[in-house]
């Protein structure tokens, strides 16, 4: 097992959890040696002090026991509940630090509680191998079904997800899937981008730009299509010079990326007067940068984001954005999973319409001296 140095969890606790997982999975039997301290230090690529701390914790929990001069051994099996007697859902999430997926977790937990379902949560921490291990682990302990937010950047079903589908195991994806046969519930991203851009157009902006994801990002391309479609429908020129891309980086800090783009933006001689920005965190970082350099939002540059994360409402200039219906996504995901568990047929793909949430960053207050709230908006 590779220890994740980026995780806030102390290294010794990561080792504790890994050894407990191996005991639970039967990789260690009662009485087996877990290896010498030197062996474990090499295995986990950590110091002996860290190994000693992990082993001490496992001994305190009576999972391991030590024999002086002999080593450390498995004391007992971990008790594993029989989840086959309950409706238990395994939620495999790629990252709890992403505001969108944090909101999904909150909603799924609420809807699960209402139905008296048990919910088990696991994060893959952006590691594909851990994601696959957790899916297998949940199946091994007998969960009734899975809700998955995959970390795959290609938005295609990985082999393990395709196997779930082919075997008829109950599952639902809540991260975007391009495969039309895969069970999925999510947002109409192209329509949301169209709404954002149309709003800026209706406020009278003509020089409209777009900050998009890295090239090849399917969600980014869908939002770019919605942006370009709105400009085309209203006969506004789509200037390629006004389309900016974020860099492709693993575990990207989107706020910092937005700040970097904003710092470069202010130095441009020819720049747009309004921007649709494909993610709220990028938009908030961008906003902070231009404000730090003395520009005003929305007077010097108006902006609309996408996601409606909680920080939008308390930004220095509250961010107008596209609201993804996380509550409804979660409700439908739970219902789809329940129907599969009961052996009922389902419509395997639900695409929900987002809506516009108008705040200060777009300039609606300044231009009309009132808040324009579209029908159905929060």
C-alpha distance (Angstrom), angle and dihedral (degrees) to the residues before:
residue distance angle dihedral
X1 . . .
X2 3.82 . .
X3 3.79 114.7 .
X4 3.81 111.8 -130.8
X5 3.80 107.1 -131.2
X6 3.81 90.5 -172.4
X7 3.80 93.1 62.8
X8 3.81 117.4 95.9
X9 3.83 89.8 -137.1
X10 3.85 109.8 105.1
X11 3.80 113.6 -105.1
X12 3.79 94.6 -118.9
X13 3.83 90.8 54.8
X14 3.81 90.5 50.4
X15 3.81 87.7 54.6
X16 3.82 90.9 47.3
X17 3.80 90.6 53.7
X18 3.81 92.6 46.9
X19 3.82 93.7 51.1
X20 3.82 90.6 45.7
X21 3.81 88.8 51.1
X22 3.82 90.8 51.7
X23 3.80 91.6 49.4
X24 3.79 90.7 48.5
X25 3.80 92.3 47.6
X26 3.81 92.3 51.2
X27 3.79 96.5 -111.8
X28 3.81 86.5 124.3
X29 3.80 121.0 39.6
X30 3.81 128.3 -158.2
X31 3.77 108.2 -72.7
X32 3.82 95.3 19.2
X33 3.79 119.0 133.6
X34 3.79 114.3 -120.5
X35 3.80 89.6 -151.4
X36 3.76 135.3 -96.8
X37 3.78 121.1 -56.8
X38 3.80 89.6 -110.8
X39 3.82 90.5 52.1
X40 3.81 92.3 49.6
X41 3.81 91.8 47.1
X42 3.81 89.4 55.2
X43 3.81 92.5 42.8
X44 3.80 93.6 54.0
X45 3.80 95.5 30.0
X46 3.81 93.2 -127.5
X47 3.79 137.0 119.3
X48 3.81 124.8 -81.5
X49 3.81 88.6 -114.7
X50 3.80 90.0 59.9
X51 3.83 91.4 48.4
X52 3.81 91.9 49.1
X53 3.81 90.2 51.2
X54 3.83 91.7 49.8
X55 3.82 93.2 47.8
X56 3.80 91.0 47.3
X57 3.81 90.2 54.2
X58 3.82 92.0 48.8
X59 3.81 90.4 48.8
X60 3.82 90.2 50.0
X61 3.82 88.1 53.1
X62 3.83 88.0 50.7
X63 3.79 91.5 -123.7
X64 3.82 91.0 116.5
X65 3.78 133.2 25.6
X66 3.81 130.3 -159.7
X67 3.78 129.4 -134.7
X68 3.80 113.9 -161.7
X69 3.78 110.2 -111.8
X70 3.81 91.9 1.0
X71 3.80 106.7 71.1
X72 3.80 140.6 -119.5
X73 3.81 122.5 -47.5
X74 3.79 140.8 -174.0
X75 3.79 110.3 -93.2
X76 3.79 100.6 -173.9
X77 3.77 146.7 -14.7
X78 3.77 117.4 -97.2
X79 3.77 113.7 -109.7
X80 3.79 108.7 -111.6
X81 3.81 118.0 -164.6
X82 3.79 116.7 -125.1
X83 3.78 98.4 -112.5
X84 3.80 91.7 178.6
X85 3.83 87.5 80.6
X86 3.81 92.7 56.7
X87 3.80 136.8 49.3
X88 3.77 98.2 -107.1
X89 3.79 124.0 171.9
X90 3.77 124.0 -156.0
X91 3.81 113.5 -148.2
X92 3.81 112.7 -159.5
X93 3.78 109.2 -167.8
X94 3.77 128.0 -178.1
X95 3.80 97.9 -148.7
X96 3.79 134.4 1.0
X97 3.81 90.2 -166.0
X98 3.82 91.8 69.3
X99 3.83 106.7 93.9
X100 3.81 93.5 -143.9
X101 3.80 93.3 55.3
X102 3.81 92.1 41.9
X103 3.78 87.0 58.3
X104 3.81 90.2 48.4
X105 3.83 90.2 53.2
X106 3.82 92.2 51.0
X107 3.80 91.9 50.5
X108 3.82 95.4 44.5
X109 3.78 90.5 49.2
X110 3.80 90.7 51.4
X111 3.80 94.5 48.5
X112 3.81 91.7 44.3
X113 3.81 90.8 52.9
X114 3.80 91.4 49.6
X115 3.82 89.5 55.6
X116 3.82 92.1 42.3
X117 3.82 91.4 -118.4
X118 3.78 121.3 151.4
X119 3.80 114.7 -121.6
X120 3.80 125.7 -155.2
X121 3.81 117.1 -169.8
X122 3.79 129.2 -155.8
X123 3.79 130.7 170.1
X124 3.78 122.5 -151.7
X125 3.84 92.6 -155.7
X126 3.82 89.2 -140.0
X127 3.81 92.3 -59.1
X128 3.80 114.4 128.0
X129 3.80 91.8 -160.5
X130 3.81 92.3 54.6
X131 3.79 90.4 47.5
X132 3.80 90.2 55.9
X133 3.82 91.9 44.5
X134 3.79 91.4 52.7
X135 3.81 92.4 48.9
X136 3.80 89.8 52.3
X137 3.81 91.5 44.4
X138 3.80 92.9 52.5
X139 3.79 90.4 49.7
X140 3.80 91.7 47.5
X141 3.82 93.0 54.6
X142 3.80 91.3 49.0
X143 3.81 108.6 -106.3
X144 3.79 114.7 175.3
X145 3.80 95.5 -130.6
X146 3.79 145.9 -21.8
X147 3.80 137.2 -117.1
X148 3.80 109.2 -161.8
X149 3.79 134.7 -166.9
X150 3.79 99.6 -172.7
X151 3.81 123.6 -152.7
X152 3.81 92.7 -145.1
X153 3.80 111.0 130.9
X154 3.79 93.5 -159.0
X155 3.83 93.5 63.1
X156 3.79 90.9 -135.8
X157 3.78 125.6 121.9
X158 3.78 112.1 -90.0
X159 3.80 116.3 -134.5
X160 3.80 92.9 -99.2
X161 3.82 92.3 51.4
X162 3.79 90.7 46.2
X163 3.81 87.5 52.0
X164 3.80 90.5 53.7
X165 3.78 88.5 53.0
X166 3.80 95.9 45.6
X167 3.82 92.3 47.9
X168 3.80 92.6 49.0
X169 3.80 93.6 -120.5
X170 3.84 110.1 160.0
X171 3.81 111.2 -102.9
X172 3.81 141.7 141.4
X173 3.79 129.3 -162.7
X174 3.82 118.3 -139.7
X175 3.80 95.3 179.5
X176 3.79 115.0 78.2
X177 3.80 116.1 -78.9
X178 3.79 122.1 -168.9
X179 3.82 91.4 -165.8
X180 3.79 105.6 98.3
X181 3.82 94.3 -154.3
X182 3.81 95.2 54.9
X183 3.82 117.6 97.8
X184 3.79 105.4 -106.6
X185 3.80 141.4 159.1
X186 3.79 121.0 -172.4
X187 3.78 150.1 112.5
X188 3.81 133.5 -52.8
X189 3.81 94.9 -117.7
X190 3.79 96.6 -179.3
X191 3.80 92.1 53.1
X192 3.80 91.1 47.9
X193 3.81 91.5 52.8
X194 3.80 89.4 48.2
X195 3.84 90.3 53.3
X196 3.80 92.3 49.5
X197 3.79 93.7 49.6
X198 3.80 94.3 41.7
X199 3.80 89.3 54.1
X200 3.80 91.3 56.0
X201 3.80 90.3 47.0
X202 3.81 92.1 51.4
X203 3.79 89.4 51.5
X204 3.80 87.1 61.4
X205 3.80 102.7 -103.1
X206 3.81 116.0 147.4
X207 3.80 103.4 173.7
X208 3.78 99.9 63.0
X209 3.79 124.4 167.7
X210 3.77 136.5 -175.2
X211 3.80 135.2 -140.8
X212 3.80 106.7 -152.6
X213 3.80 138.2 178.4
X214 3.79 124.7 -92.8
X215 3.81 116.4 -65.5
X216 3.79 112.6 -82.6
X217 3.80 94.5 30.4
X218 3.82 102.1 131.1
X219 3.80 94.9 -155.3
X220 3.79 88.7 50.6
X221 3.79 91.2 49.8
X222 3.81 91.3 50.4
X223 3.79 90.8 52.0
X224 3.80 90.9 45.5
X225 3.80 88.4 53.1
X226 3.81 90.8 52.9
X227 3.81 90.8 48.2
X228 3.80 93.2 49.7
X229 3.81 91.5 43.4
X230 3.80 92.3 56.6
X231 3.82 92.4 49.4
X232 3.79 90.5 48.9
X233 3.80 94.0 48.6
X234 3.82 90.6 53.3
X235 3.82 93.9 41.6
X236 3.81 94.8 -115.8
X237 3.80 118.5 148.4
X238 3.81 114.4 -109.4
X239 3.80 103.3 -140.0
X240 3.81 110.9 -156.7
X241 3.81 88.5 -155.3
X242 3.79 87.8 65.4
X243 3.81 94.4 57.2
X244 3.79 112.9 92.4
X245 3.81 128.0 -172.5
X246 3.78 131.3 -148.6
X247 3.81 116.7 -131.4
X248 3.80 120.8 -103.2
X249 3.79 107.4 -110.7
X250 3.80 134.0 153.1
X251 3.83 115.5 -111.8
X252 3.80 89.0 2.7
X253 3.80 121.2 -160.7
X254 3.79 95.8 -133.7
X255 3.80 94.3 -170.4
X256 3.83 90.7 56.4
X257 3.80 90.7 45.8
X258 3.80 89.8 53.0
X259 3.79 90.2 48.5
X260 3.81 91.0 51.9
X261 3.81 91.9 49.8
X262 3.81 89.8 48.3
X263 3.81 91.6 51.3
X264 3.81 89.7 54.7
X265 3.80 93.3 41.5
X266 3.80 94.8 62.5
X267 3.81 90.7 57.9
X268 3.80 93.9 57.5
X269 3.80 116.2 108.3
X270 3.79 93.4 -154.2
X271 3.76 112.2 38.9
X272 3.81 136.9 153.4
X273 3.79 121.6 -97.2
X274 3.81 92.8 -139.4
X275 3.81 135.8 26.7
X276 3.77 137.8 -159.0
X277 3.81 105.1 -151.7
X278 3.79 116.8 -160.9
X279 3.84 97.9 -139.7
X280 3.80 130.8 33.0
X281 3.80 95.1 -134.9
X282 3.81 90.3 54.6
X283 3.82 89.2 47.1
X284 3.81 92.6 50.6
X285 3.81 92.1 49.6
X286 3.81 90.1 47.5
X287 3.80 91.0 49.3
X288 3.81 92.3 51.0
X289 3.82 90.9 51.5
X290 3.79 96.7 50.7
X291 3.81 91.6 44.7
X292 3.81 90.2 50.9
X293 3.80 88.9 54.6
X294 3.80 93.4 52.1
X295 3.79 102.1 -100.1
X296 3.78 119.5 133.7
X297 3.81 126.5 -128.2
X298 3.00 119.8 -114.6
X299 3.81 97.1 -0.1
X300 3.82 95.5 63.8
X301 3.79 97.8 23.5
X302 3.80 127.6 5.2
X303 3.79 120.9 -156.1
X304 3.78 144.6 -169.3
X305 3.81 123.2 -165.9
X306 3.79 135.2 -164.5
X307 3.86 129.6 -121.5
X308 3.84 104.7 35.3
X309 3.79 95.2 -126.6
X310 3.81 116.9 -176.7
X311 3.80 94.4 -103.2
X312 3.82 90.7 64.9
X313 3.79 93.0 75.8
X314 3.81 93.8 52.3
X315 3.82 99.5 40.2
X316 3.84 117.2 125.8
X317 3.81 84.7 -100.7
X318 3.84 105.7 23.4
X319 3.78 107.3 -116.7
X320 3.78 124.6 -118.3
X321 3.78 105.6 -141.8
X322 3.79 150.0 156.6
X323 3.79 113.6 -92.1
X324 3.80 116.4 -136.9
X325 3.83 108.1 -150.3
X326 3.81 96.4 -123.7
X327 3.80 93.1 160.9
X328 3.79 92.0 55.6
X329 3.82 92.7 41.1
X330 3.80 89.1 55.4
X331 3.80 94.4 45.1
X332 3.80 92.7 51.1
X333 3.83 92.2 43.8
X334 3.82 90.3 54.7
X335 3.81 91.0 46.8
X336 3.82 92.7 48.2
X337 3.78 90.2 49.8
X338 3.80 93.1 47.0
X339 3.81 91.3 51.1
X340 3.81 91.2 50.9
X341 3.81 91.9 48.6
X342 3.81 88.9 52.3
X343 3.80 90.6 49.5
X344 3.80 94.9 -112.3
X345 3.80 124.1 142.3
X346 3.79 118.6 -105.9
X347 3.77 140.5 -165.9
X348 3.78 95.6 -113.2
X349 3.80 98.8 -151.8
X350 3.80 127.6 52.5
X351 3.81 118.4 177.9
X352 3.81 112.7 -172.9
X353 3.79 128.4 -157.9
X354 3.82 116.7 -117.2
X355 3.79 122.7 -149.5
X356 3.79 138.9 -143.7
X357 3.83 121.5 -101.1
X358 3.80 110.7 -162.3
X359 3.79 120.5 -149.4
X360 3.83 133.2 146.3
X361 3.81 105.6 -67.7
X362 3.81 96.3 77.2
X363 3.82 97.1 55.5
X364 3.81 97.6 -118.3
X365 3.83 92.1 130.7
X366 3.80 92.9 50.1
X367 3.79 95.5 45.7
X368 3.78 98.6 44.1
X369 3.83 102.1 16.4
X370 3.78 89.6 -128.0
X371 3.78 140.7 73.5
X372 3.78 113.6 -96.8
X373 3.79 108.1 -148.8
X374 3.80 115.8 -174.3
X375 3.78 118.3 -138.9
X376 3.80 111.3 -81.8
X377 3.82 95.2 16.5
X378 3.78 123.0 134.4
